[in-house]
Amino acid sequence: MSKINEFIHTTPNPEGGWDNQQDGEKISHHKTKAEAEERGREEAKKEETEHKIHNLDGKISESNSYGNDPFPPRG
């Protein structure tokens, strides 16, 4: 049975810029939030998981699912 990967999180880096993290590990660093969001979205699609985008205060401002939606739409 394969392990389900932890979500991709786009978070502010305290030393400047923005990071993408998965399973507590930094997977990329970017100068702008827009660059980090784009790369985080690509990674989440590749991993078929959730992408959580955080504000400067650390709160999640946006969440998108790319294949592992815990609350899929009912149809």
C-alpha positions in Angstrom: 0.0 0.0 0.0 1.4 3.4 -1.0 1.8 6.2 1.5 -0.5 9.2 0.9 1.7 12.3 0.8 1.2 15.1 3.2 -0.3 18.3 1.7 1.9 20.9 0.0 2.0 24.1 2.1 3.1 27.5 0.7 4.3 29.5 3.7 6.2 32.8 4.4 9.8 32.3 5.3 10.8 34.3 8.4 14.1 35.3 6.7 12.3 36.5 3.6 10.5 35.1 0.6 8.2 32.1 0.5 8.7 28.3 0.9 6.8 25.2 -0.3 6.9 22.4 2.3 5.7 18.8 2.3 6.0 16.4 5.3 7.7 19.2 7.2 10.5 19.4 4.7 11.2 22.5 2.5 10.9 21.5 -1.2 11.4 25.0 -2.7 12.1 28.6 -1.9 10.9 31.7 -3.9 11.3 35.5 -3.7 7.6 36.1 -4.2 4.4 34.5 -3.0 3.1 34.3 -6.6 6.2 32.3 -7.7 5.8 30.0 -4.7 2.1 29.5 -5.3 2.7 28.5 -8.9 5.4 26.0 -8.0 3.3 24.6 -5.1 0.4 24.1 -7.4 2.6 22.2 -9.8 3.9 20.0 -7.0 0.4 19.4 -5.6 -0.9 18.3 -9.1 2.1 16.0 -9.5 1.6 14.5 -6.1 -2.2 14.5 -6.5 -2.7 16.1 -3.1 -3.9 19.3 -1.4 -2.2 22.7 -1.8 -2.6 25.0 1.3 -1.6 28.6 0.8 -0.9 30.6 3.9 -0.9 34.4 4.6 1.9 36.3 6.2 0.3 35.6 9.6 0.4 31.9 9.0 -3.3 31.3 8.6 -4.5 29.3 5.6 -6.0 31.7 3.0 -6.7 29.2 0.2 -6.9 25.4 -0.2 -7.1 23.5 -3.5 -7.4 19.8 -4.1 -5.6 18.0 -6.9 -6.8 14.4 -6.3 -6.9 13.8 -2.6 -9.9 15.9 -1.5 -11.0 14.9 2.0 -14.5 16.4 1.2 -15.2 15.7 -2.4 -18.3 17.2 -4.0 -21.4 15.1 -3.9 -23.0 14.4 -7.1 
